Amino acid sequence: MSEVSLPLALQVYSVREDAQKDFRKTMEDVKAMGYEGVELAGLYDMSVEEVKAILDEVGLELVSAHVPVAELEKDEVLDAYAATGMTYIAIPWMKAGKTREEVEDDIALIRSIALRVKDRGMQLLYHNHDFEFEKINGQYILDTYYSEVPADLLQTELDTCWVKVGGENPAAYLMKYEGRAPIVHLKDFKGQKNDHMYALIGDDSEAKEETAEGFELRPVGYGVQDFPAILEAAEKAGAKWLVVEQDEPSMDKTPLECAKLSIDYLKGIM
């Protein structure tokens, strides 16, 4: 047992099909598992206000939201999320540039969004995958983002699965961003990096069967990650929330069953 006492949230993308069918019931199930909050990735045919009202009634904190870059450029979208009182809003996915010039364009876009987010009293986060661990001029693209956009504008939402797939030790990499890591994504996996991994997060659906043979996302504690070390590093780095995410279910379990396996494992070691 560790002495880490950080609150646990679930990324709703993990149970998105259930949430689409019956958002309130799904949130009630998530609450019953012991999660204290959620991170959104979509609104399930509702307004932000309607989603927040349900979360309040169920007793789940709206920790943050993943919002596509195109939506983050809209004032009305930022205004709606800011009106909930939510602290954090995240860039969930952005194709990393392949050249220094393209990366500079990405940085300019991130900075522009971050300034508008800050103006509304929120903090922008960047949620990484593994492709930001390519190097340009000797530096990871991800590190370039954080070195060139100041911490008051951009903080990390390190996805520990993709950090490891990218070739880094998640606990050590978290400590690199001590004081800049308010939300940490806990995600487990087995297998090796391959050309079709993103089939498992919806980017290459035709290759899902091929991918499943070599790479599989798993409930937290059921893969290769050293979570005791990750939890200790997250607390030392100043994390405020731990967010469980599993893009696709596995082990012949449903998404909700996977979410329960994850929190039960974490509560057993915390």
C-alpha positions as CSV (number, residue, x, y, z in Angstrom):
1,M,0.0,0.0,0.0
2,S,1.3,3.5,-0.9
3,E,0.4,6.6,0.9
4,V,-0.8,8.3,-2.2
5,S,-4.2,9.8,-1.6
6,L,-5.0,11.6,-4.9
7,P,-8.6,11.5,-6.1
8,L,-9.6,9.3,-9.0
9,A,-11.6,10.3,-12.1
10,L,-12.6,8.4,-15.2
11,Q,-12.2,9.6,-18.7
12,V,-15.7,9.2,-20.1
13,Y,-14.3,8.2,-23.5
14,S,-13.6,4.9,-21.8
15,V,-17.3,4.2,-21.4
16,R,-18.5,6.3,-24.4
17,E,-21.0,3.8,-25.8
18,D,-22.8,3.4,-22.4
19,A,-22.7,7.2,-21.9
20,Q,-24.3,7.7,-25.3
21,K,-27.1,5.3,-24.5
22,D,-27.8,6.6,-21.0
23,F,-25.5,9.2,-19.7
24,R,-27.1,9.6,-16.2
25,K,-27.2,5.8,-15.6
26,T,-23.6,5.5,-16.7
27,M,-22.4,8.3,-14.4
28,E,-24.3,6.7,-11.6
29,D,-22.5,3.4,-12.2
30,V,-19.1,5.3,-12.4
31,K,-19.9,7.0,-9.1
32,A,-20.9,3.7,-7.5
33,M,-17.5,2.2,-8.4
34,G,-15.8,4.9,-6.3
35,Y,-14.7,7.4,-8.8
36,E,-14.9,11.0,-7.6
37,G,-14.9,12.8,-10.9
38,V,-14.9,12.5,-14.6
39,E,-13.1,14.0,-17.6
40,L,-15.3,14.6,-20.6
41,A,-14.6,13.8,-24.2
42,G,-17.8,14.8,-25.9
43,L,-21.3,15.9,-24.7
44,Y,-23.6,13.0,-25.8
45,D,-26.1,15.2,-27.6
46,M,-26.5,17.5,-24.7
47,S,-25.2,21.0,-23.8
48,V,-22.3,21.5,-21.5
49,E,-24.8,22.9,-19.0
50,E,-27.0,19.8,-19.1
51,V,-24.0,17.5,-18.7
52,K,-22.8,19.5,-15.7
53,A,-26.2,19.4,-14.1
54,I,-26.3,15.6,-14.3
55,L,-22.8,15.3,-12.9
56,D,-23.8,17.6,-10.0
57,E,-26.9,15.6,-9.3
58,V,-24.9,12.3,-9.4
59,G,-22.1,13.7,-7.2
60,L,-19.2,13.6,-9.7
61,E,-16.8,16.5,-10.1
62,L,-16.2,17.8,-13.6
63,V,-12.5,17.7,-13.5
64,S,-11.7,18.6,-17.1
65,A,-12.7,18.1,-20.7
66,H,-11.0,16.9,-23.9
67,V,-12.0,19.3,-26.6
68,P,-10.8,19.1,-30.3
69,V,-8.6,21.9,-31.4
70,A,-11.2,23.1,-34.0
71,E,-13.7,23.5,-31.1
72,L,-11.2,25.2,-28.8
73,E,-10.9,27.9,-31.4
74,K,-14.5,28.9,-30.9
75,D,-15.3,31.5,-28.3
76,E,-18.8,30.1,-27.6
77,V,-17.3,26.6,-26.8
78,L,-14.8,28.1,-24.4
79,D,-17.5,30.3,-22.8
80,A,-19.7,27.3,-22.2
81,Y,-17.1,25.2,-20.5
82,A,-15.9,28.2,-18.5
83,A,-19.4,28.7,-17.2
84,T,-19.3,25.3,-15.5
85,G,-16.5,26.5,-13.2
86,M,-14.3,23.8,-14.6
87,T,-10.6,24.4,-14.0
88,Y,-8.9,22.4,-16.8
89,I,-9.5,22.0,-20.5
90,A,-7.3,19.8,-22.7
91,I,-6.1,19.4,-26.2
92,P,-6.7,15.7,-26.7
93,W,-5.0,15.1,-30.0
94,M,-2.9,17.1,-32.4
95,K,-0.9,15.7,-35.3
96,A,2.7,16.6,-34.5
97,G,4.6,18.6,-37.1
98,K,7.4,16.8,-39.0
99,T,9.7,19.8,-39.4
100,R,10.8,22.6,-37.1
101,E,8.7,25.0,-39.1
102,E,5.6,22.8,-38.7
103,V,6.2,22.5,-34.9
104,E,6.5,26.3,-34.7
105,D,3.1,26.5,-36.3
106,D,1.7,24.0,-33.8
107,I,3.2,26.0,-30.9
108,A,1.7,29.3,-32.2
109,L,-1.7,27.6,-32.3
110,I,-1.3,26.1,-28.8
111,R,-0.3,29.5,-27.5
112,S,-3.2,31.2,-29.1
113,I,-5.7,28.8,-27.6
114,A,-4.0,28.9,-24.2
115,L,-4.3,32.7,-24.0
116,R,-8.0,32.6,-24.7
117,V,-8.5,29.7,-22.2
118,K,-6.6,31.7,-19.6
119,D,-8.7,34.8,-20.3
120,R,-11.7,32.7,-19.2
121,G,-10.1,31.5,-16.0
122,M,-9.2,28.0,-17.1
123,Q,-5.9,26.2,-17.6
124,L,-5.0,24.6,-20.9
125,L,-3.5,21.1,-20.8
126,Y,-1.9,19.0,-23.5
127,H,-2.7,15.3,-23.7
128,N,0.1,13.5,-25.4
129,H,0.4,10.3,-27.4
130,D,3.6,8.6,-28.4
131,F,4.3,10.4,-31.7
132,E,5.3,13.6,-29.8
133,F,8.4,11.6,-28.7
134,E,10.0,12.0,-32.1
135,K,13.0,14.4,-31.9
136,I,13.5,17.5,-34.0
137,N,16.9,19.3,-33.5
138,G,17.7,16.8,-30.7
139,Q,14.6,17.5,-28.6
140,Y,11.3,15.6,-28.2
141,I,8.4,17.5,-29.9
142,L,6.5,17.3,-26.6
143,D,9.4,18.9,-24.7
144,T,9.6,21.6,-27.3
145,Y,5.9,22.4,-26.7
146,Y,6.5,22.8,-23.0
147,S,9.8,24.7,-23.3
148,E,8.4,27.2,-25.7
149,V,4.9,27.8,-24.2
150,P,5.2,29.0,-20.6
151,A,3.7,27.0,-17.8
152,D,1.1,29.6,-16.9
153,L,-0.4,29.0,-20.4
154,L,0.2,25.3,-20.9
155,Q,0.5,22.5,-18.4
156,T,0.8,18.8,-18.9
157,E,-1.7,16.0,-19.0
158,L,0.8,13.2,-19.3
159,D,-0.6,9.9,-20.6
160,T,1.5,7.4,-18.9
161,C,0.8,4.6,-21.5
162,W,1.9,6.7,-24.4
163,V,4.9,8.0,-22.5
164,K,6.1,4.5,-22.0
165,V,5.3,3.5,-25.6
166,G,7.3,6.6,-26.6
167,G,10.4,5.2,-24.9
168,E,10.4,7.0,-21.6
169,N,9.9,5.8,-18.0
170,P,6.6,7.3,-17.0
171,A,7.5,8.0,-13.3
172,A,10.8,9.7,-14.2
173,Y,9.2,11.7,-17.0
174,L,6.5,12.9,-14.6
175,M,9.1,14.2,-12.3
176,K,10.6,16.2,-15.2
177,Y,7.4,18.2,-15.1
178,E,7.1,18.6,-11.3
179,G,4.8,21.5,-10.6
180,R,3.3,21.4,-14.1
181,A,1.4,18.1,-14.0
182,P,-2.0,18.7,-12.4
183,I,-3.7,15.8,-14.1
184,V,-2.1,12.4,-14.9
185,H,-3.6,9.8,-17.2
186,L,-3.3,6.3,-15.9
187,K,-3.5,3.8,-18.7
188,D,-2.1,0.3,-19.0
189,F,-1.2,-2.0,-21.9
190,K,0.6,-5.1,-23.0
191,G,2.5,-5.7,-26.2
192,Q,4.8,-3.7,-28.4
193,K,4.6,-0.5,-30.4
194,N,3.5,-1.2,-34.0
195,D,2.2,0.5,-37.1
196,H,-1.4,0.0,-36.3
197,M,-1.7,0.9,-32.6
198,Y,-4.1,3.7,-33.3
199,A,-6.7,1.2,-34.5
200,L,-7.4,0.9,-30.8
201,I,-8.3,4.6,-30.4
202,G,-10.4,4.8,-33.5
203,D,-7.9,6.2,-36.0
204,D,-7.3,3.0,-38.1
205,S,-10.3,0.8,-37.6
206,E,-9.6,-1.6,-40.5
207,A,-6.5,-2.7,-38.7
208,K,-8.0,-3.5,-35.3
209,E,-7.8,-7.3,-35.6
210,E,-4.2,-7.2,-36.7
211,T,-3.3,-4.7,-33.9
212,A,-4.9,-6.8,-31.2
213,E,-2.3,-9.5,-31.8
214,G,0.5,-7.2,-30.9
215,F,-0.7,-4.4,-28.7
216,E,-3.7,-4.3,-26.3
217,L,-4.9,-1.6,-23.9
218,R,-5.7,-3.0,-20.5
219,P,-7.4,-2.1,-17.3
220,V,-5.0,-0.3,-14.9
221,G,-2.9,-3.0,-13.1
222,Y,-3.3,-5.6,-15.8
223,G,-0.5,-4.7,-18.1
224,V,3.1,-3.7,-18.0
225,Q,3.1,-0.4,-16.1
226,D,4.7,0.1,-12.7
227,F,1.8,2.0,-11.1
228,P,3.2,2.2,-7.5
229,A,6.1,4.2,-9.0
230,I,3.8,6.2,-11.2
231,L,1.5,7.1,-8.3
232,E,4.4,8.1,-6.1
233,A,5.8,10.3,-8.9
234,A,2.4,11.9,-9.6
235,E,2.0,12.9,-6.0
236,K,5.6,14.3,-5.8
237,A,5.0,16.1,-9.1
238,G,2.0,17.9,-7.6
239,A,-0.8,16.2,-9.4
240,K,-4.3,17.2,-8.3
241,W,-6.2,14.3,-10.1
242,L,-5.5,10.9,-11.5
243,V,-7.6,10.0,-14.5
244,V,-8.2,6.4,-15.6
245,E,-8.5,5.9,-19.3
246,Q,-8.9,2.8,-21.5
247,D,-9.7,3.6,-25.1
248,E,-11.0,0.1,-25.9
249,P,-12.1,-2.7,-23.5
250,S,-10.1,-5.9,-23.4
251,M,-9.8,-9.2,-21.5
252,D,-13.4,-10.1,-22.6
253,K,-14.7,-7.4,-20.3
254,T,-17.2,-4.6,-21.0
255,P,-16.0,-0.9,-20.8
256,L,-17.7,-0.5,-17.4
257,E,-16.2,-3.8,-16.1
258,C,-12.7,-2.6,-17.2
259,A,-13.3,0.8,-15.4
260,K,-14.2,-1.1,-12.2
261,L,-11.1,-3.4,-12.5
262,S,-9.0,-0.3,-12.8
263,I,-10.3,1.5,-9.7
264,D,-10.4,-1.7,-7.7
265,Y,-6.7,-2.2,-8.4
266,L,-5.8,1.4,-7.7
267,K,-7.7,1.4,-4.4
268,G,-5.9,-1.8,-3.5
269,I,-2.5,-0.2,-3.7
270,M,-3.3,3.4,-2.5
